[in-house]
Amino acid sequence: MGTRSTILVLVVGVPIALLLLGGAARAESVDPESDNGLRQKQESALEAEVGGLDDVAAQLKEAQDSISAAEARTRELEEQTRSLTEQADLQRLKAAKAQVRLGERAKAAYKGEDIAGASAVVDSVFGDDGPDLDAIVEGPLGRMLAEDRQVVKTHKDSERALKETLRQLDGAREEQEKSREEEKTRAEELKRREGKLKVAVDKLGTDKEQQMEKRIGQLEVAEEAGEIQVPPASGSGGGGLGVEQELDIAREEIVAQPVEEIPYKRYVQIYKAAAKRYGFAEDWYVLAAVGKVESDHGENMGPSSAGAMGPMQFLPSTWQQFGVDGNRDGVANIMDPEDAIPAAASYLKYGGAPEDFYAALYTYNRAGWYVREVLGIAEGYRRLAQDDEVEPYM
């Protein structure tokens, strides 16, 4: 609407080429009812595919979480196995050393190298009453050998217990590995399904773009054929009385008084309220996108090279017919967002919103590029808001 400022828009997932594409593809006139039926089928299919994609994504995340948990448990089991293996090796080494020590001490005792042990044997064998076996067993030598045998037994028992634990850990680790491999297989299958669904969603999205191009072509053909009549466009899309005449109307016949700037947050509030007032509350993104294209939400108030003015860039001649007193202060001021935004919502309603935003936007500015750009920005706003309750605009 008038001279446009450079517009920088972050649109998630909306092809940039679509926003920059100029000119509309021509299309043959078709039965509106059959066209609407096709649109409903496409949107239902898209909804089903997106829903399936969401389900697969949730399942894939669950599988990936299971894989991560299984890998963490496997690492834990491997660490336990390593630690227990070291302990078992240590016990086996200690048992072997104790066994050697037992043999060496026994030999030393009987060879007289262990004086206490040898004395006990001699006293028992050559005592007045003859050999006393109980004395030998209960004496220093017997106690020494018994203690050493107990040490050997303790180490061997510990080794056996550790080996049994290791056997159980090996079983648990095998089960964990099996579970992890199953989850990996499941995750790979889910990834393949996700890829197929994304292709299907992209294809359906392309179908919707084709539908938009078809509708724009129908509007252009109908306009050229004189089958539709729209009032003078608000800005450079066509119509108007010439810049001088428009500025004369602004000076003499309408209110065009500058107002204080308001923050973007307030613009959003007005967009939402105006869209609700004119019957398309959920689609306030479209109205906000018009405001973005027209003035960058009040940053460029005009007048444009065509004479368009205010935050929604109305031509004064169009304002005469469609201007409203949105804030009910007794004045319909083309420069006041509280008046201009509701007027724009009213104008979109006049053009066919919310049933046909293509026609509504084409009425607002009779240019195919304008319809594409506004809907692209509206879709970006919707996605940034993560509003899945509203159907995609592109």
N, C-alpha and C positions, 0 to 999 in steps of 0.2 A: 504494500500500500504506500505509494510514493517511493522516494529514494531509499533503498535499504542500506542499513549499516552492515558491516561484516558480522556474521553470526557464527559464533563458536559454540557448537552443541556437542555434548558428550552423550552419544546415543548407544547404549549397550546392545550389541547384537544387530543393529540396524545397518545395512550396507551403506557405506558412505556414497557409493555411486548412485544409490537411489535418491539421496538428498540433493545430489548435484545434477541429476539427469534433467535435460532440457527437452521440451516438446513432448507431446502426448502421442502415443500410438493410436492410430485410427482403428475403429472397430465397427462392425456392422451392427445395426440396431437389432436387439433381440427382445423376446418377450420378458418383461420385468419379472413376472411370476416365476418363470423357469429359471431366470438368472438368480433370483432370491433362493430358489430351491437348491441350486448348485452351491450357492454361498453357504447355506445352512449345512449341506453335506460336507463341504470342505472344512467348515469350522468344527463340526462334530468330529470329523476324522482327526483334525489337528488336536482337538481337546483330548481325544482318546489316546493319540500317540504321545502327547506330552504327559498325560497321566501315566501311561505305561513307562515312559522314560523316567518319571519321578520314582515309580515303584522299583524299577531296576536299579536306579541310582541308590535308593535306600538299601536294597538287598546287597548291592556291591559294597557299600560302606560297611554293612554288617559283616560280610565275608572278609573284607580287608581287616576289620577290627579283630575278627577271629584268627586270621592269619598272624597278625601282630601279637595277639595273646599267646598263640601256639608257639611262635618263635621265641617269645620271652620265656615261656615255660620250658621249652627245649633247652634254651641257654642255661636256665636254672638247674635242670636235671643234669646237663653236661658238667656244670660246675660242681654239683654234688657228687657225681660219679668220679670226677678227677680228684676231689678231696678224699673221698672214701677209698679210692684206689691207692692213693698215697699212704693213707692210714693202714690199709691192709698190707701193703709192702713193708711198712715200718714194723708192724706186728710180726710179720713173717721173719724179718731180719732179727728182731729182738728174740723171737723164739729160737731161731737157729743159734744165735750167740749164747743164749742161756743153755741150750742143749750141749754146745761145745764146752761151756764153762762147767756144767754138771759132770761131764765125762772127765775133764781134766782134773777137777777137784777130787773126784772119787779115786782116780789113779794116783794122784799125789798122796792122798790119805793112806792108801794101802801100801805105798812105797816108802812111807815114813817121811814124806816131804811135808806132810801136815802133822806136826808134832801132837797137837791136841787130838786129832783123829787117830793117830797111831797109838798114842797112850791109851785111848779108850779101848781100842781093839786088844792091846796087850793085856791090860788090866782085866778085861772081860774073859779072855781066853785062858790066861795063866793065873787067875785068882784062885783062892783057896777052895772055892766051890766048883771050879771048872768053868767052862764057857757060859757066859750069861747073855743070851741073844737079846733079851728085852733091854738089857743095859746098853748093848750095842745100838739097837734101834732108837732108844730114847736118849742116848748120849749125844755129845756134840757132833759126832760124825753123822749119826742118823738124822739129827735135826737139820744139819747142813744139807744133806742129800734130799731130804723131804722138801725143804724150802726151795731148793733149786728145781726139783721136779714140779712144784706148784707154780713156779715162775714160768716154766716151759708150758705147762698146761694152760695157764692164764693167757699167755700170748697166742697159743694155738686156738683157744676158744674165741678170743677176740678176732683172730683172722677168719675163722669160720663164720662168725656173725657178720663181719664186714662183707664177706663174699656173698652171703645170702642177701644182704641189703643191696649189694651191687647187682645181683641177679634180678631183684625186684625193680631196681632202677632201670635196668636195661629193658625190661618188659614195658615199663611206663614210658620210656623214651621211644620205643618202637611204636606204641599206640599213639604217642604225641606226633611222631613223624607221619604216621598214616593219616591222622586227623588233619595235619597241616597240608599234606598233599591233596587230600580231598577238598579242602577249602580253596587251595590254589586252583584246582581244576574248576571248581564252582565259580571262582572269581574270573577266570579266563572266559568261561561261558557267558557270564554276566557282562563282561566287557564287550564281547562280540555282539550280544543283544543290544547293549547300549549304543554301539556304533551303528547298528542297523536302524535303531529307533531315531538316532540323530539325523541320519540320512533321510528317513521318512519325514521327520519334522521339518528339515530344511526344504524338502521337496514341497511339502504342504505350504510352507511359508512362501516359497516361490509362486505357488498357485495363487496365494492371496495377493501377491504383488501383481500378478497377471490380471487378477480380478480388478484391482484398482486401476490399472492401465486401461482395461476394457471399459470400466465405468467412466473414466475421464474422457476417453474417446467418444463414448455415447453422448456425453454432455456437450462436447465440442461440436459433434455432428448435429445434434438437436438444435444448438444455438445458431449454427450457420444456416440451418434449414428453417429458422424462425419458429421452431416448435416449442421453444421455451422463451419466456420473457422474464428478464430480471431487471431490477432497477439499476441505475448507473452504479458501476463498481465504485468501491470506496477509495480507490487510488489508481495506481498505474496499470491495473489490469484492464482498463478500458472505461469508457463512459466519461462522465464529468463534463464540466462546462468550460474548461480552460483555467489555467492557474489564476489569471487576473480576476475572472468572474468569481472563482471560488473564494479568493481572498476578499473580494468585495462582500460576499455573503457573510464571511467570517466577521468582517468589521461592522456590518450594518444589520444583519438579520438573525444572528445566533449569538450565544454567549461563548466567548473563547478567551477566558481569563486564566492566566497562569495560577497554579496552586502550589502549595508547599510540597516538597518531595516527600514520599512515604517509603518505608523500607520494603524490601522484597517480601518479607513475611506478611505484611499487610496486603500486598498484591495477591498473594496466595489466598488469603481469607476472602478477598473480594471475588476472585475467580470462582471459588467454591460456592459462595453465596449466590452469585449471579447464575451459575450453571444450575444450581438447585431451583432457583426462582423460575427459570425457563424450561425446566423439565428434563435436564440431563446432568443431574448431580454427580453420578458416577463418572461421567466423561468430562469432568472439569479440566482434565489434562489437555483436551483439544482447545478449550478457551485460553488456557495458559500458554499453549503453543502459539496461538494467534498473537497473543501479547508479546511473546518472545520475538516472533518474526517482525511484527509491526514496529515495535519501539524498544525492544530489549527491556521490557517491563519499565517503561518510562524514561529510559536513558536518552532516547532521541524523539523528542516531542514534535519536531517539525517546525514550520510547514515543509512538506516535501516539495519536490520539483513539480508535482501535480497539484499542490495545494492541500494535501492531506495533513491532518493535524491531530495532536493528542496521543495518548498512550495506545489507542487502538487504531490510529491513523485513518479516521473518517474524513472523507471529503465534506466540506461544509454543506454542499447541496444534498448529500446523502443524510447528513445529520439532521437536516430540516425534516426529513421523513421518519428517521429512525432514532433520533436522539431521545434519551429518557432522563428523568430526574431520579437517578438511582438512590441518592441519599435523602431524598424528600426534603431538600432545603428550599424548594420553590424555584430552583434554577437548574436547567439542563445544560451543563457546562462541558463542551467538547474536550476541554483540557483536563477535566477532573476524572481520575480513575474511578471514583465512586459513581460517576455517571456514565463514563465511556465504556467501562467493562460490562455493565448490565445492558447497555445499548448493543454492544457486540454480541452478547448472548441472545438478545432479542432478534438481531439480524440473522444469526445462525439458525435460530428457531424458524424464522421466516423462510430461510433457504432449504429447510428440510431436516434439521437436527431434531432429535437424535436418530431418527430412522435412517437418514441418508446423509452422513457427514461429507461424503464426496460432493453431493449436490450443494450442501450448505456452504462448504468452503469455496466451491466454484462460484457460488453466488457472491460470496464475500470478495473474491478477487478472481475474475474469469481468466485463470491461467493454470494449466496442468502442473507446471513446476511448483506453483504455490500450494496446491492440494498435497502434492508429494512431500514438500518440505514441512508443512504444518503437521501432517500425520506422522512423519518420521520423528519430529521433535516430541509430539504427544506420546508416541510409543516409547521414546527414550525416558520421558518423565514417568510413564507408567512402570517401566521396568526398574528404574532407579528407586521408585517407591515400593517395589516388589508387590504390586497390587495384582494378585492373581484372580480377583473377583471380577475384573474388567477384561473383556476380550481384547486381544491384541489389535492394534490399529493397522499394523503392517505385517 
